[in-house]
Amino acid sequence: MEKIKNINRILVISFEAGSAEVISEFILQKKEKLKVKYSFVLNKTTKNIFKKKGFKIQNIDRQIKFDNIKKILFGVSYFNQEINFIKKKKLNKIPNVCLLDHWVNYKKRFLNNKKIFSPNKIYVFDKYALRKLKKISFKNTIIQMIKNILNKNIKKIKNKK
């Protein structure tokens, strides 16, 4: 898995509950190892997910100085709002990682103005997603399968029952 050490500020963009769950767990697993400041672009639903997990959400997109951003972590919603935001704010030159929590409509999620948006990296959590994504014509995108970071939460729920 990629090391995100020595990065001053990471921008998190999430407009869907599934990606908020995945991204928040990804950050929490790395939190102790990193001295990183996060800025957030979220909607009401995703903001609540991050807050429940102990994140202090201060920044809204109008207050963020995007020139300080060193990396972007984002999900992709069905209507690819995150990618539209990245393109609109001209942030596509900043190193970025997509944490993909979906199993359907892969190509549609990465379309922007009828062109495939190619993140620097895409993390997926199963072989099915890996195979499906490799069929899409990304340019210079590294697609990597990582351990499902939500599995520990599922095991906790099963043990409680």
C-alpha positions, 0 to 999 in steps of 0.5 A: 500500500502507498505511503503518504508520509511527509505530505502537509495537506491532503484534500478529501472529497466525498459525496456518497456514504460508501466512499466516506466510510472507506476513506475515513477508515483508510485515514484512521488506519494511517492516522497514528503514523502521519502528521498530516492536516486534512481539508474536506469537501463533503456534503451533509451525509458524508460530513456526518460520517466523518464527524461520527468517526472523530474527525474535526471538520472545519474546512468547507470548499470556499475556505480551502486554499487549494494551492496548499494541497499536496494530495487528494483522496476521493471516492466516485459517486454515481453522478461523478460529483467528485471528479467534476469538482476536481476538474472544475477547481483545476485540481487534476494536476495534484497527485490523487488516489481514488478509493473505489467502494462500488461494484457497478457502473465503473466506466460511468463513474469516471466519465467527465465530458465524455472522456475517461478521467484517469486518477493517479491511483485507484484502490479496490478491495476485491479481484472482481473490481480489479478485473473490471477496472483493468478493462477501462482505458485509463491513461497512466493509472495504477490500479491496486487491490488492497486489504478491505479496510471495512472488514474489521468493522463487519467482524465487530458487528458479527461478534456483537450479534 
